[in-house]
Amino acid sequence: MQILEFTPLFKVVVGKLSHLSDWWIVRRYGKYFTGHRNKKRNYRHHPVTQEEKKTQERMRRIVPAYRALRQSPEDWAKLQAEFLAQRNDKHGIHSNVYAYFVHREMARMTREGDLAANPTQFLCDWSQKKRH
């Protein structure tokens, strides 16, 4: 019995499939990824949910908190040390300090306080999607 080996359709593909396409292929970190542009949201049929409003409010609170933290040298040094520790621990899950801070604060606000997420509505809230 002979073992069949299928050759890939394309050896190297990067960019859009055509100039009209909403899909593209990009190579990052030695792997190929696909992406697409979403169509505009129809707010009449899909209005903004309460969970989305909570997420927007969380971000409205996180961004000024980050800017204030940047002004304090000792707090900024502490945050950078936390960032570098998690980067060494988790092999760089966050690429920069801002992303680490937003993720950390979003997780904290999602669990507690007046902006806590409703677990029954987690599909509407991007911050509740689990990373794999």
C-alpha positions in Angstrom: 0.0 0.0 0.0 1.3 3.4 -1.0 1.1 6.4 1.3 -0.3 9.4 -0.4 1.1 12.9 0.3 -1.0 15.8 -0.7 0.8 19.0 -1.6 -0.5 22.3 -0.4 -2.6 24.4 -2.8 -0.2 27.3 -2.4 3.4 27.2 -1.0 3.5 30.9 -0.1 0.5 33.2 0.0 0.5 36.6 1.7 -1.9 39.5 1.1 -5.4 39.7 -0.2 -6.8 37.1 -2.6 -8.1 39.9 -4.9 -8.4 43.6 -4.6 -12.2 43.2 -3.8 -11.7 40.5 -1.1 -12.5 41.1 2.5 -10.1 38.2 3.5 -6.3 38.3 3.7 -3.5 36.0 4.6 -0.5 37.1 6.7 2.6 35.4 8.0 3.6 36.1 11.5 6.0 34.3 13.8 6.6 31.7 11.2 2.9 30.8 10.9 0.2 31.8 8.5 -3.0 33.5 9.8 -6.1 34.6 8.0 -8.1 37.7 8.7 -11.2 39.4 7.4 -12.9 42.8 7.6 -16.3 42.6 9.3 -19.3 44.2 7.7 -20.7 47.3 9.4 -23.0 46.5 12.3 -26.7 47.1 11.8 -27.7 48.8 15.0 -31.4 48.6 14.3 -31.3 44.8 14.3 -28.4 44.4 16.8 -28.5 47.3 19.2 -25.8 47.9 21.8 -26.4 45.5 24.8 -26.0 46.3 28.5 -22.9 44.1 28.6 -21.3 46.1 25.8 -22.1 49.3 27.6 -20.4 47.9 30.7 -17.3 47.1 28.6 -17.2 50.6 27.2 -17.5 52.1 30.6 -14.7 49.8 31.9 -12.4 51.1 29.1 -13.5 54.7 29.9 -12.2 54.1 33.5 -9.1 52.1 32.5 -7.5 54.5 30.1 -7.3 57.5 32.5 -6.1 55.2 35.2 -3.3 54.1 33.0 -2.4 57.7 32.1 -2.3 58.6 35.8 -0.1 55.5 36.6 2.4 56.7 33.9 2.8 60.0 35.9 3.8 58.1 39.1 7.4 56.8 38.8 7.2 54.2 41.6 3.8 52.8 40.4 5.1 52.7 36.8 8.2 50.8 37.9 6.1 48.4 39.8 3.8 47.8 36.8 6.8 47.3 34.5 8.2 44.7 37.0 4.9 42.8 37.0 4.8 43.0 33.2 8.3 41.5 32.8 7.5 38.8 35.4 4.4 37.7 33.5 6.3 37.9 30.3 8.9 35.5 31.5 6.3 33.3 33.2 3.8 33.0 30.3 6.2 33.4 27.4 5.0 36.9 26.5 1.3 36.6 26.4 1.1 40.4 26.4 3.3 42.3 24.0 3.4 45.6 25.9 2.8 47.1 29.3 -0.5 48.8 28.2 -2.0 45.5 27.0 -1.0 43.9 30.2 -2.5 46.7 32.3 -5.8 46.7 30.3 -6.1 43.0 30.6 -5.4 43.0 34.3 -7.8 45.8 35.1 -10.5 44.5 32.7 -10.4 41.1 34.5 -10.6 42.8 37.9 -13.6 45.1 36.9 -15.3 42.2 35.2 -15.3 40.2 38.4 -16.3 42.9 40.9 -18.1 46.2 41.4 -20.9 47.9 39.6 -19.4 46.9 36.2 -19.2 43.2 36.9 -20.2 41.1 33.9 -23.4 39.0 33.8 -22.2 35.4 33.3 -25.4 34.6 31.4 -24.7 37.3 28.8 -20.9 36.6 28.3 -21.2 36.0 24.5 -22.0 39.7 24.0 -19.0 40.9 25.9 -15.6 40.5 24.2 -13.8 40.8 27.5 -15.4 37.5 28.6 -14.2 35.4 25.7 -11.6 32.9 26.8 -8.2 32.8 25.3 -6.9 29.5 24.2 
